[in-house]
Amino acid sequence: MALPGNVYRELLDIINKQLSLYEEYLKIQNDEREGLKKANVQKIKENTVLRSNILEYIYVLKNKLSTLITNEGENKVIKLLNKKASNEQKMILLPKIKKLRELIKQTQGKAREYSELLNFSSNLVNGSLSILWSATQGIFKSYGRDRNIHESYHPSGLGKDRKL
């Protein structure tokens, strides 16, 4: 048994397009990370737009693939290939599908790394701001029963003039 020629060609076309898009997406992710290291805001913005465009096209292809598979009475490409594809068709499509899965995992890993890097950077900025903010607060010293000096930090707005 073999997939009809038009279904096979369309499936092959979709998978090839997805492969090239994910390869391009991975390159953009790497470029974006380099831009982040160098604090190149313009490059990051450009790459964000490019990634967004690629993701939109990937989404279109995913829907097209889903429709194609559904029309053939299946819900997964592998099931469709196992039931309806010839050995020759499988030999061509299965390695491409395997490579596509690897690319998807790589892009997901890079996205996770990028997200963690941004969160770390954000935490550094927040920590620095917190230190600067605390430096503007009033320090009050008092003596305790043990004759030691105790320092307490209060916002400058909480003083004798403020009524609670």
Secondary structure as GFF3:
##gff-version 3
##sequence-region A 1 164
A	DSSP	alpha_helix	5	37	.	.	.	ID=ss1
A	DSSP	alpha_helix	41	71	.	.	.	ID=ss2
A	DSSP	alpha_helix	77	84	.	.	.	ID=ss3
A	DSSP	alpha_helix	87	135	.	.	.	ID=ss4
A	DSSP	beta_strand	138	143	.	.	.	ID=ss5
A	DSSP	beta_strand	149	154	.	.	.	ID=ss6
###
